[in-house]
C-alpha cells in the first residue's frame, strides 16, 4: 500500500461527544489520498469512532498534553504533508484539496506551508467571525510579530498544512507549553519555512461551553511569560508588535478578572512602545 499524501492528526482527551464530529470532518475531505490519526492522550472516556481503513487511533497510557499528542501523531504519520485538527473543531470538506493545490501552484522556494481561512462558529453552527490569513510570510519572518496586513489575521494558525519533515526538523511541538502552543510553534516554523495564505475558509473553530486549555487563566499567564522568555530576541526585535502582544494580554487578563496581571502587563506594554500602546487605548 502506498503512503498517503496527507496525514490529519487529531490530539484528544476526554471529549467523546465532540471527537467524532472532528474525525468525520477529516474523513469527509474531497481529497482521498490521506490518513487520519487520532492520538488519545490517556482519556478516561473513549469515543465511538467510525470504521474506516484511513483512520488510526493511538492511545497513550500516560498523558503528554496536546503538544505531546501532536508529536506522537507526527512521528507516526506516513504522509509527506501534515495538518492538525483540534478535537472540538471541524474541517470543511475542501480543506486538504485547496491547501495542497495552493502549494502545488506556488512558485515559492521550499520549504513551504499554507494557511487558510477560519471561521468561528457557535454550537448551533452560526458563523460568528471569519478570519483570513496574511498573503505571504516569507522564510526568515516571525509570523505574528511582523506588521499585520490590512484585513488579514494571524489567528488562523490551526489551518496549517506543512511538510512532516519540516515539523521534525524544528523539533516538533514544545511539550513545555500547554497553552499558546501554536504561537510558540510558529515562532520556530516561520524562520525556516515560507507560509502562504489563501482566503478560502477551510476550518471551523467551535465556540462551546466545554473546557478549553486556552481558556485556563493560570496556564495563559504561565505560557505568556514562558513564550516571551523563550523567544525574547524575536520579540525585542519587533517592538511595535511586542507591545501589541503584551497589550492584548493585559486586556484579556482584565476580562478574566486577573487585575494585577493586567496592570503589570499594561505597564510593560507602555515601556516597550508607549506610542503603540497609547494608540491602542485611544
SULWO-V899886 format. One record per residue. N is the residue number from 0. RES is the residue in three letters. PHI is phi in whole degrees, 0 to 359 (* if undefined). OMEGA is omega as a letter, one per 40 degrees, with the letter a starting at -180 (none if undefined). Layout:
N_RES_PHI_OMEGA / N_RES_PHI_OMEGA
//
This chain:
0_UNK_*_a / 1_UNK_285_a / 2_UNK_285_i / 3_UNK_288_i / 4_UNK_285_a / 5_UNK_228_i / 6_UNK_247_i / 7_UNK_259_a / 8_UNK_253_a / 9_UNK_238_i / 10_UNK_282_a / 11_UNK_209_i / 12_UNK_204_i / 13_UNK_53_i / 14_UNK_228_a / 15_UNK_295_a / 16_UNK_276_a / 17_UNK_255_a / 18_UNK_306_a / 19_UNK_303_i / 20_UNK_294_i / 21_UNK_296_a / 22_UNK_298_a / 23_UNK_298_i / 24_UNK_292_i / 25_UNK_288_i / 26_UNK_288_a / 27_UNK_271_i / 28_UNK_296_i / 29_UNK_288_i / 30_UNK_270_a / 31_UNK_273_a / 32_UNK_278_a / 33_UNK_209_i / 34_UNK_230_i / 35_UNK_241_a / 36_UNK_243_i / 37_UNK_264_i / 38_UNK_251_a / 39_UNK_274_a / 40_UNK_274_i / 41_UNK_60_i / 42_UNK_294_i / 43_UNK_266_i / 44_UNK_238_a / 45_UNK_269_i / 46_UNK_265_i / 47_UNK_273_a / 48_UNK_248_a / 49_UNK_292_i / 50_UNK_275_a / 51_UNK_205_a / 52_UNK_295_i / 53_UNK_272_a / 54_UNK_256_i / 55_UNK_237_i / 56_UNK_239_i / 57_UNK_246_a / 58_UNK_254_i / 59_UNK_266_i / 60_UNK_283_i / 61_UNK_238_a / 62_UNK_293_i / 63_UNK_242_a / 64_UNK_79_a / 65_UNK_298_i / 66_UNK_294_i / 67_UNK_297_i / 68_UNK_296_i / 69_UNK_297_i / 70_UNK_295_i / 71_UNK_300_i / 72_UNK_296_i / 73_UNK_296_i / 74_UNK_296_a / 75_UNK_277_a / 76_UNK_298_i / 77_UNK_253_a / 78_UNK_284_i / 79_UNK_293_a / 80_UNK_250_i / 81_UNK_228_i / 82_UNK_217_a / 83_UNK_234_a / 84_UNK_238_i / 85_UNK_292_a / 86_UNK_289_i / 87_UNK_253_i / 88_UNK_245_a / 89_UNK_219_i / 90_UNK_265_i / 91_UNK_282_a / 92_UNK_303_a / 93_UNK_268_a / 94_UNK_306_a / 95_UNK_296_a / 96_UNK_296_a / 97_UNK_288_i / 98_UNK_292_a / 99_UNK_290_i / 100_UNK_294_i / 101_UNK_295_i / 102_UNK_295_a / 103_UNK_296_a / 104_UNK_281_a / 105_UNK_290_i / 106_UNK_261_a / 107_UNK_291_i / 108_UNK_292_i / 109_UNK_297_e / 110_UNK_285_a / 111_UNK_218_i / 112_UNK_229_a / 113_UNK_228_i / 114_UNK_235_a / 115_UNK_224_a / 116_UNK_287_a / 117_UNK_223_i / 118_UNK_236_i / 119_UNK_274_a / 120_UNK_232_i / 121_UNK_281_i / 122_UNK_301_a / 123_UNK_272_i / 124_UNK_89_i / 125_UNK_284_a / 126_UNK_285_a / 127_UNK_264_a / 128_UNK_204_i / 129_UNK_241_i / 130_UNK_239_i / 131_UNK_242_a / 132_UNK_283_i / 133_UNK_299_a / 134_UNK_294_a / 135_UNK_207_i / 136_UNK_238_a / 137_UNK_297_i / 138_UNK_307_a / 139_UNK_99_i / 140_UNK_273_i / 141_UNK_236_i / 142_UNK_47_a / 143_UNK_290_i / 144_UNK_273_i / 145_UNK_279_i / 146_UNK_300_a / 147_UNK_289_i / 148_UNK_274_a / 149_UNK_305_i / 150_UNK_78_a / 151_UNK_244_a / 152_UNK_228_i / 153_UNK_281_a / 154_UNK_277_i / 155_UNK_232_a / 156_UNK_297_a / 157_UNK_295_a / 158_UNK_271_a / 159_UNK_303_i / 160_UNK_237_a / 161_UNK_210_i / 162_UNK_293_i / 163_UNK_303_a / 164_UNK_299_i / 165_UNK_291_i / 166_UNK_300_i / 167_UNK_293_a / 168_UNK_300_a / 169_UNK_270_i / 170_UNK_92_i / 171_UNK_69_a / 172_UNK_268_a / 173_UNK_284_a / 174_UNK_283_i / 175_UNK_284_a / 176_UNK_257_i / 177_UNK_252_i / 178_UNK_229_a / 179_UNK_58_a / 180_UNK_292_i / 181_UNK_290_i / 182_UNK_300_i / 183_UNK_296_a / 184_UNK_299_a / 185_UNK_290_i / 186_UNK_290_i / 187_UNK_262_a / 188_UNK_284_a / 189_UNK_299_i / 190_UNK_299_a / 191_UNK_245_a / 192_UNK_213_i / 193_UNK_289_i / 194_UNK_243_i / 195_UNK_257_a / 196_UNK_245_i / 197_UNK_241_a / 198_UNK_283_a / 199_UNK_296_i / 200_UNK_282_a / 201_UNK_233_a / 202_UNK_222_i / 203_UNK_248_i / 204_UNK_267_a / 205_UNK_271_i / 206_UNK_268_a / 207_UNK_214_a / 208_UNK_274_a / 209_UNK_285_a / 210_UNK_285_i / 211_UNK_236_i / 212_UNK_301_a / 213_UNK_295_i / 214_UNK_264_i / 215_UNK_279_a / 216_UNK_302_a / 217_UNK_296_i / 218_UNK_296_i / 219_UNK_298_i / 220_UNK_294_a / 221_UNK_299_a / 222_UNK_289_i / 223_UNK_302_a / 224_UNK_290_i / 225_UNK_295_i / 226_UNK_298_a / 227_UNK_293_i / 228_UNK_297_a / 229_UNK_292_a / 230_UNK_243_a / 231_UNK_302_a / 232_UNK_299_i / 233_UNK_295_i / 234_UNK_299_a / 235_UNK_291_i / 236_UNK_277_i / 237_UNK_230_a / 238_UNK_300_a / 239_UNK_295_i / 240_UNK_285_i / 241_UNK_299_i / 242_UNK_298_i / 243_UNK_297_i / 244_UNK_298_a / 245_UNK_291_i / 246_UNK_300_a / 247_UNK_296_i / 248_UNK_295_i / 249_UNK_299_a / 250_UNK_298_i / 251_UNK_292_i / 252_UNK_297_i / 253_UNK_297_i / 254_UNK_297_i / 255_UNK_270_i / 256_UNK_64_i / 257_UNK_263_a / 258_UNK_292_i / 259_UNK_297_i / 260_UNK_298_a / 261_UNK_296_a / 262_UNK_294_i / 263_UNK_296_i / 264_UNK_292_i / 265_UNK_296_i / 266_UNK_297_i / 267_UNK_295_i / 268_UNK_300_i / 269_UNK_296_i / 270_UNK_291_a / 271_UNK_288_a / 272_UNK_207_a / 273_UNK_298_a / 274_UNK_294_i / 275_UNK_297_a / 276_UNK_293_i / 277_UNK_296_i / 278_UNK_299_i / 279_UNK_296_a / 280_UNK_278_a / 281_UNK_277_none
//
